[in-house]
């Protein structure tokens, strides 16, 4: 698998990451098999959050990883905090407490990247800065990032932080293209021209922040997958055609579409099926042409101005 550089090359990561949100109901044996499959395919980056499975996902992953000698030093573990039961919390005390909980469940001494999960309207950046400095100085957290944040929210945090924001995890798929649409429909009086995220794609590129795409197979907001969905017949027909050309499974094409973007966006794939993971990873061998990329974009229902 091809690799990308995160944080000015401090992290040499696989261009595809494995998301672990859905592993909470798996056995330790099956989680171990999934991790091993990921490693065999060249994936070395694993994404978590303290709320996934109520902490069970981190716990199972940690138990499985503990039994795999010498693997921890070869992989990157990312987790997120800040979502509580019915509200968001970026307070100093909660961040510190959440990290200690994740470290315990993951059975590791350090986490490679910590993300603030969703923006907290009551954020006090001085508290975030204090928490980050404590966590970095103690060696518990090596790098920091955010998820679902716009440029001004990142700027506000960065004004106080002693550490760089290196990641912004955002919803992005071939059917969720808001960060692409506005840039293609500049100065037009149509819905697609509305900039809803503060030009977050260009901002991240300018500031060396790696965008990670969550739910790369989903449409809407957790409405389901577009793969083999009759609502997206034109898109599926186009994906079938491209998959046949490159002799890869269709599930590789939406990921190849994301990887084709020069921002080096890192898809977070959340399958728990080792066979499906192998199929998806074939995206790393596909280099779509410009025309193919735009044809897929249009097949998803988008029109070029």
SULWO-V117033 format. One record per residue. N is the residue number from 1. RES is the residue in one letter. OMEGA is omega as a letter, one per 40 degrees, with the letter a starting at -180 (NA if undefined). Layout:
n = {N;N}
res = {RES;RES}
omega = {OMEGA;OMEGA}
This chain:
n = {1;2;3;4;5;6;7;8;9;10;11;12;13;14;15;16;17;18;19;20;21;22;23;24;25;26;27;28;29;30;31;32;33;34;35;36;37;38;39;40;41;42;43;44;45;46;47;48;49;50;51;52;53;54;55;56;57;58;59;60;61;62;63;64;65;66;67;68;69;70;71;72;73;74;75;76;77;78;79;80;81;82;83;84;85;86;87;88;89;90;91;92;93;94;95;96;97;98;99;100;101;102;103;104;105;106;107;108;109;110;111;112;113;114;115;116;117;118;119;120;121;122;123;124;125;126;127;128;129;130;131;132;133;134;135;136;137;138;139;140;141;142;143;144;145;146;147;148;149;150;151;152;153;154;155;156;157;158;159;160;161;162;163;164;165;166;167;168;169;170;171;172;173;174;175;176;177;178;179;180;181;182;183;184;185;186;187;188;189;190;191;192;193;194;195;196;197;198;199;200;201;202;203;204;205;206;207;208;209;210;211;212;213;214;215;216;217;218;219;220;221;222;223;224;225;226;227;228;229;230;231;232;233;234;235;236;237;238;239;240;241;242;243;244;245;246;247;248;249;250;251;252;253;254;255;256;257;258;259;260;261;262;263;264;265;266;267;268;269;270;271;272;273;274;275;276;277;278;279;280;281;282;283;284;285;286;287;288;289;290;291;292;293;294;295;296;297;298;299;300;301;302;303;304;305}
res = {X;X;X;X;X;X;X;X;X;X;X;X;X;X;X;X;X;X;X;X;X;X;X;X;X;X;X;X;X;X;X;X;X;X;X;X;X;X;X;X;X;X;X;X;X;X;X;X;X;X;X;X;X;X;X;X;X;X;X;X;X;X;X;X;X;X;X;X;X;X;X;X;X;X;X;X;X;X;X;X;X;X;X;X;X;X;X;X;X;X;X;X;X;X;X;X;X;X;X;X;X;X;X;X;X;X;X;X;X;X;X;X;X;X;X;X;X;X;X;X;X;X;X;X;X;X;X;X;X;X;X;X;X;X;X;X;X;X;X;X;X;X;X;X;X;X;X;X;X;X;X;X;X;X;X;X;X;X;X;X;X;X;X;X;X;X;X;X;X;X;X;X;X;X;X;X;X;X;X;X;X;X;X;X;X;X;X;X;X;X;X;X;X;X;X;X;X;X;X;X;X;X;X;X;X;X;X;X;X;X;X;X;X;X;X;X;X;X;X;X;X;X;X;X;X;X;X;X;X;X;X;X;X;X;X;X;X;X;X;X;X;X;X;X;X;X;X;X;X;X;X;X;X;X;X;X;X;X;X;X;X;X;X;X;X;X;X;X;X;X;X;X;X;X;X;X;X;X;X;X;X;X;X;X;X;X;X;X;X;X;X;X;X;X;X;X;X;X;X;X;X;X;X;X;X}
omega = {i;a;i;i;i;i;i;i;i;i;i;a;i;a;i;i;i;i;a;a;a;a;a;a;a;i;i;i;a;i;i;i;i;i;a;i;i;a;i;a;i;i;i;a;a;a;a;i;a;a;a;a;a;a;a;a;i;a;i;i;a;i;i;a;a;a;a;a;i;a;a;a;a;a;i;i;i;i;a;i;i;i;i;a;i;i;i;a;i;i;i;a;a;i;a;a;a;i;i;i;i;i;i;a;a;i;i;a;a;i;a;i;i;i;i;a;i;a;i;a;a;a;i;a;i;i;i;a;i;i;a;a;i;a;i;a;a;a;a;i;a;a;a;i;a;i;i;i;i;a;a;i;i;i;i;i;a;i;a;a;i;a;i;i;a;a;i;a;a;i;a;i;a;i;i;a;a;a;i;a;a;a;i;a;a;i;i;a;i;a;a;a;a;i;a;a;i;a;a;i;i;i;a;i;a;a;i;i;i;i;i;a;i;a;a;i;a;i;a;i;a;i;i;a;i;i;i;i;a;i;a;a;a;i;a;i;i;i;i;a;a;i;i;i;a;i;i;i;a;a;i;a;i;i;i;i;i;a;a;a;a;i;a;i;a;i;i;a;a;a;i;a;a;i;i;i;i;a;a;a;i;i;a;i;a;i;a;i;i;a;i;a;a;i;i;i;i;i;i;i;a;i;i;a;NA}
